[in-house]
Amino acid sequence: MEQVVVVDHPLVQHKLSLCRRVETQTWQFRGLVEEITALMLYEAIRDIATVEADLVTPVGPGKGTQISAKEPVFVAVLRAGLGMVPGALRLFPYARAGHIGLYRDHDTHIPVQYYNNLPPDIEDVDCYLLEPMLATGGSAVHALTLLKEAGAKKIKIMSLIAAPEGIKAITDSHPDVTIYLASIDEKLNDKAYIVPGLGDAGDRLFGTA
């Protein structure tokens, strides 16, 4: 499971537990997803390129560290991935963002694409796919394929929770993509929902349940 990183920081786990609770309201859920995303991204960028830089403090000259990599690109899988974008942009306010629209057919559980709008010139930048839940993994696999077809070479995926089935789908299809998670849950039920999960992330983010 070298391809999978579980961010088990106590604060991430605390906020994820609040997300799972059935009594958590829409506005609370939305804020928690934003906060968890920022905390997980903090871990996901640990290997980002940096350089030593000269600087002047109010006391005198000194040395510091600056990020040398280009601003990353964040790609949200619609619609639930939209809830993760504010947390990512909190750390990188000048980053570009893309959107991939997919929905899962309720009978076949196969992803159906209806929208694809990615920034240009993403060949040499770090790209982060934002997908709160990896159930079957079908939507994420499809979205990763679209990113690669657009030229992306450095891709990570960030999700709050995943079922083992979803992780396997991604590792089998995209063994070069690192998966960042807050939790690996038990399984999928017969409707392909994650157990114990947190419900439908899109419905809970936008109050449509």
Backbone as a chain_set.jsonl record, in Angstrom:
{"seq": "MEQVVVVDHPLVQHKLSLCRRVETQTWQFRGLVEEITALMLYEAIRDIATVEADLVTPVGPGKGTQISAKEPVFVAVLRAGLGMVPGALRLFPYARAGHIGLYRDHDTHIPVQYYNNLPPDIEDVDCYLLEPMLATGGSAVHALTLLKEAGAKKIKIMSLIAAPEGIKAITDSHPDVTIYLASIDEKLNDKAYIVPGLGDAGDRLFGTA", "coords": {"N": [[0.841, -1.214, 0.0], [2.049, 1.198, -0.625], [1.322, 3.196, -2.276], [-0.713, 4.501, -1.083], [-1.576, 6.96, 1.258], [-2.503, 7.488, 4.468], [-3.766, 10.063, 6.269], [-3.431, 10.41, 9.428], [-3.593, 12.264, 11.453], [-4.574, 13.563, 14.628], [-6.341, 15.823, 14.606], [-7.392, 15.822, 12.014], [-8.726, 13.372, 12.09], [-10.58, 13.839, 14.126], [-12.2, 15.866, 12.983], [-13.153, 14.482, 10.779], [-14.719, 12.553, 12.034], [-16.763, 14.186, 12.994], [-17.859, 14.936, 10.559], [-19.003, 12.516, 9.769], [-21.177, 12.145, 11.444], [-24.675, 11.844, 11.695], [-26.218, 13.924, 12.586], [-24.867, 16.223, 11.97], [-25.032, 19.369, 10.497], [-25.713, 20.955, 7.28], [-24.186, 23.37, 6.843], [-22.205, 23.015, 8.728], [-21.003, 20.63, 7.89], [-19.993, 21.418, 5.417], [-18.024, 23.307, 6.159], [-16.309, 21.645, 7.628], [-15.368, 19.832, 5.685], [-13.906, 21.581, 4.094], [-11.918, 22.355, 5.947], [-10.66, 19.896, 6.558], [-9.616, 19.265, 4.062], [-7.653, 21.278, 3.711], [-5.911, 20.6, 5.803], [-5.114, 18.011, 5.042], [-3.901, 18.572, 2.602], [-1.696, 19.951, 3.439], [-0.08, 17.857, 4.284], [0.14, 16.452, 1.873], [1.708, 18.054, 0.228], [4.228, 17.817, 1.148], [6.536, 17.018, -0.189], [7.056, 19.018, -1.997], [8.848, 21.121, -4.285], [11.514, 23.205, -3.176], [13.519, 26.166, -2.547], [16.475, 27.745, -1.231], [16.408, 31.019, 0.028], [17.474, 34.415, 0.022], [16.781, 36.902, 2.463], [15.422, 39.777, 4.174], [14.915, 40.594, 7.432], [13.104, 42.485, 9.966], [15.196, 42.845, 11.695], [17.572, 42.213, 10.422], [19.62, 40.828, 7.691], [18.982, 37.514, 6.395], [18.421, 33.937, 5.937], [16.04, 32.007, 4.157], [13.362, 29.698, 3.314], [11.766, 28.983, 0.297], [8.963, 28.066, -1.736], [9.596, 26.631, -4.826], [8.323, 25.438, -6.883], [5.872, 25.587, -9.542], [2.623, 27.125, -9.209], [0.172, 24.871, -8.003], [-2.346, 22.808, -9.639], [-5.727, 22.36, -9.046], [-8.197, 19.971, -9.354], [-11.531, 19.474, -9.378], [-13.852, 16.875, -8.921], [-17.013, 16.954, -10.036], [-20.136, 16.66, -8.273], [-19.375, 16.859, -5.702], [-16.659, 17.256, -5.234], [-16.335, 19.98, -5.338], [-16.643, 20.954, -2.792], [-14.182, 20.648, -1.633], [-12.485, 22.43, -2.795], [-12.317, 25.165, -1.71], [-10.767, 24.741, 0.623], [-8.335, 23.875, -0.439], [-7.587, 26.12, -1.952], [-7.246, 27.879, 0.062], [-4.679, 27.465, 0.984], [-3.226, 27.783, -1.358], [-3.84, 30.392, -2.844], [-3.582, 31.474, -5.405], [-3.698, 29.464, -7.184], [-4.662, 27.523, -10.072], [-7.792, 26.11, -11.156], [-9.622, 23.212, -12.137], [-12.428, 21.402, -13.572], [-14.256, 18.408, -13.55], [-17.018, 16.8, -14.695], [-18.932, 14.191, -13.568], [-21.243, 11.516, -13.185], [-22.584, 8.763, -11.365], [-24.038, 5.992, -12.79], [-27.013, 4.702, -11.554], [-27.811, 2.083, -11.812], [-25.818, 0.555, -13.167], [-23.535, 1.464, -11.938], [-21.486, 2.648, -13.296], [-19.333, 5.315, -14.275], [-20.548, 8.319, -15.786], [-19.698, 10.756, -18.052], [-20.191, 14.27, -18.179], [-19.083, 16.756, -18.315], [-16.077, 18.599, -18.831], [-13.477, 20.552, -18.055], [-10.45, 21.725, -18.101], [-7.49, 23.433, -16.951], [-5.085, 24.93, -19.227], [-1.77, 23.824, -20.263], [-0.638, 21.973, -18.281], [1.349, 20.174, -18.031], [3.788, 20.218, -16.612], [3.229, 20.748, -13.946], [2.17, 20.278, -10.532], [-0.64, 18.334, -10.049], [-3.734, 18.012, -8.424], [-6.268, 15.851, -7.791], [-9.488, 16.271, -6.648], [-11.673, 14.507, -4.838], [-14.078, 13.635, -2.755], [-14.954, 11.062, -1.87], [-14.051, 7.707, -2.371], [-15.601, 5.261, -3.68], [-16.587, 2.872, -5.546], [-14.546, 3.681, -7.1], [-14.619, 4.212, -9.765], [-15.294, 6.739, -10.933], [-13.121, 8.329, -10.167], [-10.999, 6.97, -11.406], [-11.667, 7.378, -14.091], [-11.518, 10.19, -14.201], [-8.81, 10.608, -13.621], [-7.676, 9.463, -15.879], [-8.547, 11.31, -17.824], [-7.112, 13.566, -16.98], [-4.483, 12.742, -17.478], [-4.612, 12.417, -20.235], [-4.816, 15.057, -20.91], [-2.293, 15.881, -20.526], [-1.141, 15.947, -17.982], [1.36, 14.948, -15.713], [2.249, 14.717, -13.153], [0.475, 13.707, -10.659], [-1.708, 13.681, -7.888], [-4.208, 12.244, -5.783], [-6.786, 13.365, -3.682], [-8.833, 12.405, -1.058], [-11.524, 12.14, 1.313], [-12.533, 9.733, 2.456], [-12.327, 6.191, 1.708], [-13.328, 3.133, 0.186], [-12.025, -0.225, 0.268], [-12.38, -1.348, -2.258], [-12.482, 0.839, -3.995], [-9.921, 1.901, -3.719], [-8.394, -0.198, -4.776], [-9.254, -0.157, -7.442], [-8.108, 2.21, -8.372], [-5.334, 1.856, -7.867], [-4.835, -0.314, -9.49], [-5.409, 0.692, -12.065], [-4.04, 3.124, -12.225], [-1.178, 3.081, -11.246], [0.809, 4.915, -10.704], [-0.123, 7.059, -9.322], [-0.418, 8.745, -6.308], [-2.453, 8.242, -3.459], [-4.171, 10.171, -1.191], [-5.699, 9.984, 1.906], [-8.153, 10.331, 4.539], [-9.3, 8.232, 5.814], [-9.572, 4.679, 5.516], [-12.293, 2.898, 4.855], [-14.623, 0.238, 5.79], [-16.05, -1.332, 3.74], [-18.02, -1.715, 0.669], [-21.577, -1.409, 0.386], [-24.492, -3.21, -0.866], [-25.51, -1.331, -2.565], [-23.405, 0.036, -3.466], [-22.439, 1.981, -1.725], [-20.233, 3.529, 0.61], [-19.323, 1.911, 3.62], [-18.586, 2.392, 7.04], [-18.899, 4.984, 6.122], [-20.124, 8.288, 5.207], [-22.488, 9.067, 4.241], [-24.074, 10.601, 1.359], [-21.809, 12.645, -0.057], [-22.116, 14.901, -1.738], [-24.863, 15.565, -1.445], [-24.859, 16.2, 1.262], [-23.139, 18.348, 1.363], [-24.497, 20.306, -0.097], [-27.067, 20.383, 0.79], [-29.112, 18.823, -0.337], [-30.221, 16.439, 0.295]], "CA": [[0.0, 0.0, 0.0], [2.919, 2.36, -0.671], [0.658, 4.222, -3.073], [-1.784, 5.086, -0.271], [-1.149, 7.66, 2.467], [-3.613, 7.824, 5.359], [-3.402, 11.18, 7.142], [-4.074, 10.011, 10.686], [-3.423, 13.298, 12.47], [-5.767, 13.62, 15.489], [-7.277, 16.874, 14.216], [-8.086, 15.32, 10.825], [-9.635, 12.303, 12.492], [-11.665, 14.464, 14.888], [-13.1, 16.547, 12.064], [-13.809, 13.463, 9.972], [-15.774, 11.965, 12.861], [-17.877, 15.129, 12.986], [-18.479, 14.815, 9.234], [-19.756, 11.263, 9.679], [-22.363, 12.15, 12.295], [-25.907, 12.129, 10.96], [-26.807, 15.182, 13.055], [-24.092, 17.363, 11.478], [-25.826, 20.14, 9.542], [-25.06, 21.256, 6.002], [-23.166, 24.405, 6.961], [-21.1, 22.445, 9.492], [-20.353, 19.647, 7.025], [-19.248, 22.171, 4.399], [-16.829, 23.855, 6.794], [-15.417, 20.555, 8.008], [-14.702, 19.334, 4.475], [-12.908, 22.594, 3.742], [-10.821, 22.297, 6.914], [-9.949, 18.628, 6.379], [-8.858, 19.365, 2.822], [-6.461, 22.084, 3.962], [-5.014, 19.823, 6.659], [-4.555, 16.909, 4.254], [-3.009, 19.134, 1.6], [-0.464, 20.256, 4.175], [0.72, 16.626, 4.235], [0.354, 16.019, 0.489], [2.722, 18.883, -0.426], [5.473, 17.709, 1.912], [7.667, 16.835, -1.095], [7.07, 20.072, -2.997], [10.191, 21.657, -4.501], [11.813, 24.463, -2.491], [14.876, 26.714, -2.698], [16.899, 28.679, -0.193], [16.278, 32.386, -0.459], [17.952, 35.51, 0.874], [15.704, 37.791, 2.896], [15.773, 40.771, 5.189], [13.925, 40.699, 8.496], [13.221, 43.795, 10.617], [16.431, 42.896, 12.476], [18.739, 42.147, 9.551], [19.57, 39.825, 6.627], [18.9, 36.13, 6.823], [18.113, 32.926, 4.931], [14.73, 31.375, 4.32], [12.995, 28.668, 2.341], [10.609, 29.344, -0.516], [8.512, 27.066, -2.705], [10.069, 26.967, -6.16], [7.447, 24.822, -7.873], [4.774, 26.402, -10.035], [1.377, 26.959, -8.465], [-0.482, 23.621, -8.388], [-3.679, 22.826, -10.235], [-6.687, 21.543, -8.31], [-9.278, 19.555, -10.24], [-12.642, 18.937, -8.598], [-14.835, 16.003, -9.559], [-18.333, 17.486, -9.686], [-20.222, 17.983, -7.676], [-18.881, 16.825, -4.327], [-15.302, 17.78, -5.167], [-16.383, 21.432, -5.146], [-16.525, 21.249, -1.369], [-12.779, 20.589, -1.224], [-11.722, 23.482, -3.453], [-11.958, 26.288, -0.832], [-9.688, 24.363, 1.523], [-7.094, 23.858, -1.212], [-7.238, 27.483, -2.319], [-6.826, 28.595, 1.269], [-3.221, 27.359, 1.044], [-2.668, 28.268, -2.622], [-4.92, 31.254, -3.356], [-3.392, 31.844, -6.809], [-3.701, 28.243, -7.988], [-5.726, 27.342, -11.056], [-8.702, 25.013, -10.824], [-10.366, 22.601, -13.218], [-13.633, 20.682, -13.152], [-14.674, 17.252, -14.342], [-18.369, 16.419, -14.295], [-19.243, 12.773, -13.702], [-22.212, 10.952, -12.256], [-22.579, 7.309, -11.39], [-25.301, 5.364, -13.156], [-27.498, 3.998, -10.358], [-27.988, 0.652, -12.082], [-24.56, -0.098, -13.537], [-22.466, 2.064, -11.132], [-20.44, 3.096, -14.204], [-19.354, 6.779, -14.37], [-20.973, 8.945, -17.035], [-19.112, 12.088, -18.113], [-21.016, 15.302, -18.787], [-18.384, 18.039, -18.34], [-14.627, 18.505, -18.684], [-12.869, 21.862, -18.282], [-9.172, 21.706, -17.407], [-6.603, 24.522, -17.343], [-4.062, 24.536, -20.193], [-0.356, 23.785, -19.85], [-0.52, 21.314, -16.969], [2.31, 19.072, -18.176], [4.895, 20.262, -15.65], [2.778, 21.251, -12.646], [1.54, 19.295, -9.654], [-2.097, 18.333, -10.165], [-4.409, 17.326, -7.331], [-7.665, 15.526, -8.072], [-10.266, 16.379, -5.416], [-12.839, 13.617, -4.891], [-14.215, 13.336, -1.325], [-15.197, 9.662, -1.538], [-13.696, 6.692, -3.358], [-16.449, 4.082, -3.434], [-16.1, 1.905, -6.534], [-13.344, 4.244, -7.698], [-14.798, 4.386, -11.197], [-15.236, 8.15, -11.323], [-11.75, 8.801, -9.998], [-10.194, 6.354, -12.464], [-11.987, 8.086, -15.335], [-10.995, 11.551, -14.098], [-7.353, 10.521, -13.73], [-7.388, 9.226, -17.294], [-8.725, 12.581, -18.518], [-5.988, 14.428, -16.624], [-3.3, 12.283, -18.209], [-4.818, 12.736, -21.648], [-4.584, 16.5, -21.042], [-0.863, 16.109, -20.406], [-0.644, 15.94, -16.602], [2.291, 13.861, -15.419], [2.451, 14.641, -11.697], [-0.9, 13.75, -10.152], [-2.087, 13.044, -6.631], [-5.64, 12.325, -5.536], [-7.121, 13.596, -2.286], [-10.19, 12.008, -0.694], [-11.722, 11.989, 2.747], [-12.651, 8.329, 2.805], [-12.326, 5.268, 0.578], [-13.528, 1.705, 0.399], [-10.933, -0.989, -0.342], [-12.663, -1.56, -3.681], [-12.099, 2.048, -4.711], [-8.457, 1.98, -3.721], [-7.888, -1.199, -5.726], [-9.532, 0.293, -8.805], [-7.135, 3.234, -8.741], [-3.98, 1.299, -7.894], [-4.726, -1.191, -10.654], [-5.457, 1.459, -13.308], [-3.101, 4.247, -12.189], [-0.218, 2.761, -10.176], [1.737, 6.025, -10.51], [-0.82, 8.144, -8.632], [-0.505, 8.572, -4.862], [-3.78, 8.507, -2.915], [-4.176, 10.702, 0.178], [-6.988, 9.707, 2.533], [-8.289, 10.459, 5.989], [-9.727, 6.942, 6.357], [-9.967, 3.543, 4.688], [-13.455, 2.323, 5.515], [-14.746, -1.219, 5.812], [-16.489, -2.016, 2.519], [-19.185, -1.167, -0.02], [-22.779, -2.214, 0.553], [-25.018, -3.697, -2.135], [-25.818, -0.177, -3.412], [-22.105, 0.646, -3.741], [-22.148, 3.066, -0.807], [-19.183, 3.187, 1.558], [-19.748, 1.574, 4.981], [-19.733, 3.171, 7.512], [-19.058, 6.148, 5.267], [-20.665, 9.53, 5.775], [-23.637, 9.411, 3.424], [-23.745, 11.166, 0.059], [-21.074, 13.878, 0.231], [-22.72, 16.003, -2.476], [-26.107, 15.948, -0.787], [-24.604, 16.801, 2.564], [-22.509, 19.647, 1.135], [-25.371, 21.288, -0.712], [-28.381, 20.347, 1.411], [-30.077, 18.272, -1.279], [-30.673, 15.115, 0.736]], "C": [[0.87, 1.254, 0.0], [2.268, 3.514, -1.42], [-0.394, 4.983, -2.284], [-1.2, 5.709, 0.99], [-2.389, 8.024, 3.266], [-3.14, 8.906, 6.329], [-4.141, 10.977, 8.465], [-3.874, 11.031, 11.805], [-4.703, 13.399, 13.31], [-6.785, 14.67, 15.077], [-8.065, 16.465, 12.967], [-9.121, 14.28, 11.224], [-10.826, 12.837, 13.298], [-12.682, 15.104, 13.952], [-13.817, 15.564, 11.147], [-14.938, 12.801, 10.756], [-16.996, 12.88, 12.924], [-18.611, 15.081, 11.638], [-19.404, 13.598, 9.164], [-21.093, 11.334, 10.413], [-23.608, 12.576, 11.528], [-26.507, 13.472, 11.367], [-26.023, 16.412, 12.59], [-24.853, 18.068, 10.368], [-25.007, 20.524, 8.314], [-23.932, 22.261, 6.163], [-21.956, 23.901, 7.753], [-20.291, 21.469, 8.627], [-19.464, 20.359, 6.002], [-17.951, 22.726, 4.976], [-15.825, 22.785, 7.168], [-14.666, 20.001, 6.808], [-13.61, 20.299, 4.038], [-11.689, 22.496, 4.656], [-10.004, 21.022, 6.748], [-9.091, 18.671, 5.127], [-7.567, 20.144, 3.025], [-5.444, 21.312, 4.798], [-4.356, 18.677, 5.896], [-3.583, 17.419, 3.199], [-1.669, 19.509, 2.211], [0.479, 19.059, 4.137], [1.077, 16.254, 2.796], [1.444, 16.822, -0.216], [4.07, 18.791, 0.28], [6.695, 17.611, 0.994], [7.758, 17.91, -2.167], [8.461, 20.703, -3.074], [10.361, 23.022, -3.826], [13.244, 24.908, -2.811], [15.185, 27.594, -1.504], [16.874, 30.086, -0.771], [16.866, 33.364, 0.545], [16.763, 36.402, 1.243], [16.224, 38.771, 3.931], [14.635, 40.839, 6.182], [14.006, 42.115, 9.084], [14.517, 43.96, 11.407], [17.667, 42.883, 11.578], [18.587, 41.074, 8.494], [19.526, 38.41, 7.195], [18.631, 35.219, 5.641], [16.738, 32.337, 5.218], [14.508, 30.315, 3.258], [11.739, 29.114, 1.613], [10.246, 28.189, -1.451], [8.93, 27.527, -4.097], [9.182, 26.387, -7.25], [6.39, 25.805, -8.336], [3.534, 26.162, -9.181], [0.67, 25.68, -8.931], [-1.829, 23.865, -9.074], [-4.564, 21.886, -9.441], [-7.872, 21.24, -9.228], [-10.355, 18.868, -9.416], [-13.506, 18.033, -9.464], [-16.205, 16.478, -9.088], [-19.269, 16.37, -9.263], [-19.556, 18.03, -6.329], [-17.475, 17.385, -4.19], [-15.244, 19.285, -4.992], [-16.204, 21.808, -3.684], [-15.099, 21.257, -0.869], [-11.968, 21.757, -1.78], [-11.376, 24.639, -2.517], [-10.814, 25.961, 0.127], [-8.343, 24.345, 0.82], [-6.642, 25.27, -1.549], [-6.873, 28.334, -1.106], [-5.297, 28.574, 1.383], [-2.553, 27.914, -0.214], [-3.702, 29.162, -3.305], [-4.778, 31.632, -4.827], [-3.391, 30.625, -7.727], [-4.85, 28.249, -8.987], [-6.567, 26.125, -10.674], [-9.409, 24.515, -12.08], [-11.546, 21.827, -12.672], [-13.934, 19.547, -14.124], [-16.029, 16.805, -13.813], [-18.651, 14.961, -14.607], [-20.391, 12.431, -12.765], [-22.217, 9.442, -12.426], [-23.967, 6.778, -11.729], [-25.777, 4.479, -12.001], [-27.654, 2.504, -10.574], [-26.667, -0.058, -12.342], [-23.383, 0.333, -12.664], [-21.291, 2.516, -11.987], [-20.497, 4.616, -14.326], [-19.748, 7.261, -15.764], [-20.457, 10.382, -17.028], [-20.068, 13.074, -18.775], [-20.309, 16.653, -18.876], [-16.898, 17.805, -18.139], [-14.011, 19.848, -19.052], [-11.603, 21.946, -17.446], [-8.32, 22.886, -17.852], [-5.593, 24.032, -18.381], [-2.685, 24.42, -19.533], [-0.177, 23.196, -18.454], [0.519, 20.199, -16.987], [3.365, 19.05, -17.068], [4.498, 20.873, -14.311], [2.175, 20.101, -11.836], [0.023, 19.435, -9.746], [-2.693, 17.496, -9.042], [-5.87, 17.113, -7.715], [-8.422, 15.5, -6.753], [-11.562, 15.602, -5.579], [-13.073, 13.105, -3.48], [-14.339, 11.864, -0.978], [-14.782, 8.756, -2.694], [-14.481, 5.434, -3.013], [-15.991, 2.953, -4.363], [-14.794, 2.382, -7.151], [-13.483, 4.542, -9.177], [-14.681, 5.817, -11.665], [-13.812, 8.69, -11.229], [-10.839, 8.23, -11.079], [-10.413, 7.086, -13.783], [-11.393, 9.489, -15.323], [-9.47, 11.566, -14.217], [-6.925, 10.288, -15.178], [-7.509, 10.515, -18.094], [-7.572, 13.546, -18.225], [-4.73, 14.028, -17.398], [-3.42, 12.572, -19.698], [-4.596, 14.22, -21.927], [-3.118, 16.865, -20.843], [-0.294, 16.064, -19.006], [0.235, 14.714, -16.353], [2.511, 13.668, -13.918], [1.093, 14.828, -11.019], [-0.979, 13.049, -8.797], [-3.597, 13.176, -6.49], [-5.866, 12.476, -4.042], [-8.581, 13.267, -2.052], [-10.298, 11.931, 0.809], [-11.721, 10.519, 3.139], [-12.655, 7.473, 1.54], [-12.688, 3.877, 1.055], [-12.35, 0.968, -0.226], [-11.125, -1.196, -1.837], [-12.235, -0.352, -4.521], [-10.598, 2.211, -4.808], [-7.879, 1.017, -4.747], [-8.108, -0.757, -7.168], [-8.495, 1.311, -9.266], [-5.73, 2.653, -8.83], [-3.785, 0.361, -9.077], [-4.616, -0.389, -11.95], [-4.402, 2.56, -13.378], [-2.079, 4.033, -11.063], [0.785, 3.866, -9.886], [1.131, 7.18, -9.724], [-0.914, 7.835, -7.131], [-1.876, 9.024, -4.367], [-3.637, 8.995, -1.479], [-5.593, 10.602, 0.733], [-6.962, 10.096, 4.004], [-8.679, 9.118, 6.606], [-9.946, 5.928, 5.239], [-11.097, 2.843, 5.424], [-13.579, 0.831, 5.237], [-15.022, -1.832, 4.443], [-17.528, -1.16, 1.795], [-20.386, -2.044, 0.291], [-23.33, -2.597, -0.822], [-25.462, -2.585, -3.069], [-24.563, 0.616, -3.771], [-21.872, 1.919, -2.94], [-21.109, 2.597, 0.21], [-19.78, 2.971, 2.946], [-18.533, 1.646, 5.906], [-19.938, 4.482, 6.767], [-19.506, 7.406, 5.984], [-21.904, 9.983, 5.015], [-23.193, 9.896, 2.059], [-23.099, 12.532, 0.277], [-21.684, 15.079, -0.489], [-23.988, 16.495, -1.825], [-25.849, 16.672, 0.527], [-23.926, 18.163, 2.422], [-23.509, 20.715, 0.708], [-26.812, 21.211, -0.221], [-29.471, 19.782, 0.523], [-30.577, 16.895, -0.872], [-32.138, 15.175, 1.186]], "O": [[0.474, 2.274, 0.566], [2.626, 4.674, -1.217], [-0.912, 5.996, -2.754], [-0.425, 5.073, 1.704], [-3.233, 8.786, 2.794], [-2.22, 8.683, 7.116], [-5.314, 11.325, 8.6], [-3.977, 10.685, 12.982], [-5.803, 13.329, 12.762], [-7.987, 14.429, 15.19], [-9.263, 16.731, 12.873], [-10.257, 14.307, 10.749], [-11.945, 12.341, 13.163], [-13.887, 14.906, 14.11], [-14.969, 15.792, 10.778], [-15.998, 12.519, 10.197], [-18.132, 12.405, 12.908], [-19.838, 15.174, 11.591], [-20.473, 13.663, 8.557], [-22.042, 10.647, 10.034], [-23.584, 13.565, 10.795], [-27.225, 14.092, 10.584], [-26.477, 17.537, 12.799], [-25.274, 17.432, 9.402], [-23.779, 20.431, 8.309], [-22.828, 22.029, 5.67], [-20.823, 24.305, 7.489], [-19.06, 21.485, 8.634], [-18.329, 19.95, 5.758], [-16.897, 22.626, 4.349], [-14.618, 22.992, 7.04], [-13.468, 19.728, 6.893], [-12.517, 19.878, 3.656], [-10.553, 22.55, 4.184], [-8.775, 21.069, 6.794], [-7.966, 18.171, 5.125], [-6.506, 19.722, 2.566], [-4.246, 21.368, 4.524], [-3.17, 18.404, 6.085], [-2.564, 16.785, 2.928], [-0.629, 19.393, 1.562], [1.689, 19.22, 3.979], [2.187, 15.795, 2.53], [2.05, 16.325, -1.166], [4.958, 19.607, 0.03], [7.776, 18.073, 1.36], [8.472, 17.73, -3.154], [9.163, 20.808, -2.069], [9.478, 23.878, -3.892], [14.064, 24.12, -3.282], [14.285, 28.12, -0.85], [17.27, 30.31, -1.915], [16.769, 33.168, 1.757], [15.861, 36.622, 0.435], [17.313, 38.612, 4.483], [13.498, 41.117, 5.8], [14.907, 42.87, 8.719], [14.898, 45.079, 11.751], [18.692, 43.471, 11.924], [17.525, 40.459, 8.399], [19.97, 38.15, 8.313], [18.613, 35.659, 4.491], [16.333, 32.192, 6.371], [15.369, 30.073, 2.412], [10.774, 29.564, 2.229], [11.112, 27.436, -1.895], [8.657, 28.658, -4.499], [9.273, 26.792, -8.409], [6.048, 26.745, -7.618], [3.41, 25.133, -8.518], [0.58, 25.434, -10.133], [-2.359, 24.976, -9.079], [-4.192, 20.74, -9.192], [-8.471, 22.148, -9.804], [-10.122, 17.813, -8.827], [-13.848, 18.378, -10.595], [-16.523, 16.414, -7.901], [-19.219, 15.268, -9.809], [-19.202, 19.105, -5.845], [-17.128, 17.932, -3.143], [-14.228, 19.821, -4.548], [-15.668, 22.873, -3.377], [-14.817, 21.805, 0.197], [-10.878, 22.042, -1.285], [-10.224, 25.075, -2.52], [-9.982, 26.822, 0.41], [-7.329, 24.745, 1.392], [-5.457, 25.588, -1.447], [-6.26, 29.392, -1.246], [-4.692, 29.551, 1.826], [-1.447, 28.45, -0.148], [-4.368, 28.73, -4.246], [-5.751, 32.067, -5.443], [-3.111, 30.747, -8.92], [-5.875, 28.897, -8.774], [-6.108, 25.232, -9.962], [-9.75, 25.296, -12.968], [-11.661, 21.618, -11.464], [-13.873, 19.709, -15.343], [-16.171, 16.473, -12.637], [-18.613, 14.544, -15.764], [-20.498, 12.994, -11.675], [-21.896, 8.917, -13.492], [-24.944, 7.075, -11.042], [-25.039, 3.615, -11.528], [-27.63, 1.736, -9.613], [-26.419, -1.138, -11.806], [-22.351, -0.338, -12.639], [-20.203, 2.746, -11.459], [-21.586, 5.173, -14.467], [-19.34, 6.693, -16.777], [-20.746, 11.141, -16.103], [-20.681, 12.767, -19.798], [-20.856, 17.598, -19.444], [-16.497, 16.926, -17.376], [-14.017, 20.24, -20.219], [-11.656, 22.203, -16.243], [-8.407, 23.306, -19.006], [-5.275, 22.843, -18.414], [-2.476, 24.859, -18.402], [0.368, 23.843, -17.56], [0.57, 19.376, -16.073], [3.786, 17.978, -16.635], [5.336, 21.452, -13.618], [1.734, 19.092, -12.387], [-0.525, 20.519, -9.546], [-2.21, 16.402, -8.748], [-6.612, 18.07, -7.935], [-8.034, 14.78, -5.834], [-12.438, 15.984, -6.355], [-12.343, 12.221, -3.03], [-13.886, 11.441, 0.086], [-15.123, 9.011, -3.85], [-14.072, 4.645, -2.161], [-15.111, 2.171, -4.005], [-14.02, 1.576, -7.668], [-12.556, 5.073, -9.787], [-14.041, 6.089, -12.68], [-13.357, 9.422, -12.109], [-9.991, 8.947, -11.61], [-9.46, 7.378, -14.505], [-10.828, 9.932, -16.323], [-8.91, 12.457, -14.856], [-5.932, 10.85, -15.639], [-6.67, 10.791, -18.951], [-7.112, 14.257, -19.118], [-4.007, 14.883, -17.907], [-2.437, 12.933, -20.346], [-4.234, 14.601, -23.04], [-2.744, 18.03, -20.977], [0.924, 16.133, -18.842], [-0.109, 13.596, -16.734], [2.908, 12.592, -13.471], [0.625, 15.951, -10.83], [-0.402, 11.981, -8.59], [-4.195, 14.113, -7.017], [-5.224, 11.804, -3.234], [-9.463, 13.775, -2.746], [-9.312, 11.69, 1.506], [-10.994, 10.11, 4.045], [-12.945, 7.959, 0.447], [-12.39, 3.495, 2.187], [-11.734, 1.481, -1.16], [-10.157, -1.219, -2.596], [-11.694, -0.505, -5.616], [-10.068, 2.608, -5.846], [-6.975, 1.377, -5.502], [-7.243, -0.961, -8.02], [-8.055, 1.279, -10.415], [-5.009, 2.938, -9.785], [-2.68, 0.257, -9.608], [-3.831, -0.736, -12.832], [-3.922, 2.893, -14.461], [-2.118, 4.726, -10.047], [1.54, 3.77, -8.919], [1.805, 8.182, -9.485], [-1.428, 6.787, -6.738], [-2.395, 10.054, -4.798], [-3.046, 8.31, -0.644], [-6.553, 11.067, 0.12], [-5.905, 10.18, 4.628], [-8.422, 8.884, 7.786], [-10.438, 6.264, 4.162], [-10.888, 2.263, 6.49], [-12.751, 0.24, 4.543], [-14.316, -2.748, 4.022], [-17.87, -0.058, 2.224], [-20.258, -3.259, 0.442], [-22.688, -2.33, -1.838], [-25.761, -2.841, -4.235], [-24.645, 1.721, -4.308], [-21.193, 2.834, -3.406], [-21.099, 1.436, 0.62], [-20.629, 3.74, 3.395], [-17.518, 1.019, 5.601], [-21.039, 5.034, 6.78], [-19.302, 7.573, 7.187], [-22.323, 11.135, 5.125], [-22.064, 9.635, 1.641], [-23.754, 13.467, 0.738], [-21.762, 16.165, 0.086], [-24.182, 17.7, -1.664], [-26.536, 17.636, 0.862], [-24.115, 19.039, 3.267], [-23.394, 21.879, 1.094], [-27.685, 21.896, -0.753], [-30.624, 20.203, 0.609], [-31.294, 16.252, -1.638], [-32.701, 14.159, 1.593]]}, "num_chains": 1, "name": "protein.A"}
